Amino acid sequence: MSTVMLIVLGVVAITVVSVIGDMVSKVAQAKIKAREAAASGVPLQELEGLRQRVAALESRAEEREDRVQKLQDELSFVSRMLEDKTGGRSAT
């Protein structure tokens, strides 16, 4: 019985060691690729382009929000004018 347990523990230990080794090697490869990509400089140009696009989209969104606010103000004014039953004339 102890021989079987020893064999099973050996198989489990070998499996665990191989899985951990595989994980460590994949992490190391990912770090190397990330360093190479950061050192190339091309992604920085792409990142700057994306920043410019985001800034342009944000400014367009702000302009549209301003337009919507103006339309809401105008609609509110028109609604108040329509509710005024005197038609803008004094009630005297």
N, C-alpha and C positions, 0 to 999 in steps of 0.2 A: 504494500500500500504506500509506503513512504517513497519507493522508487517511482511510482506513478505520479505522486505529488511533486517530486523533484523534477520530473520530465515536464509536467504541465507548467510549473513555475518557470522553468527554463524557456519554454516556448513563449509564455507570456512576457518574460523579461526581454527576449529577443525582439518580439513584436513591438513592445513599448519603446525600446531603444531605437529601432528603425523608424518608427513614427516620429519620435522627437527629432532624430537626425534629419529626416525629410523636412519637417517644419522649419528647423533652423536654417537649412540650406535654402529653402524658398524665401525666407525672410531676408537672408543675406543677398540673394539675387535681386529681390525687389529693391533693396536699398541701393545696390549698385546701379540698377536701371534709373532710379530716381535721381541719383547724383549725376549720372551721365546726361539726363534730360535737363537738369538744372544748369549744368555747365555749358550746354550747347548754345544758349542765348536765343534760340528761335522761339521757344514758348514765351519769353519775356515780351517779344514783339507782338505775339498773338494776344497776350494778356493786356498790353497797352491798347491794342485795337478794340478789345472787348470793353475795356474801361471807357473808351471814347464813345462806343455805341451805347453803353449803359447811361452815360451822362446825357447823350442826345435824347434817349428815350425818356429819361427822367424830366428833362426840360419840356419835352412834348406833353408829357403827362401833366405837368404843372400848368402849362398853357391851357390844356383841355379842362382841367379843374377850374381854372379862372373863368373860362367860357361858360361852363355849366353853372357856376355860381352867379354870373351875370344873367344868364337865362332864368334862373330861379328867382332872382330879384325882380326881373321884368315881369315874370309870370305872377309873382305875388302882387306887384303894383297893379297889373291889369285885373287881377281877381278882386282887389279892393275897389277898383274903379267900377267894376261890374256890380259889386254888392251895394255900392252907393246908390240908393233908390232915387235920390234927388237929381241924379244926372250931373252933378257938379254945381248945381244952382243952390243958392241959399234958401233955407226953408221959410224965410220971412215973407 
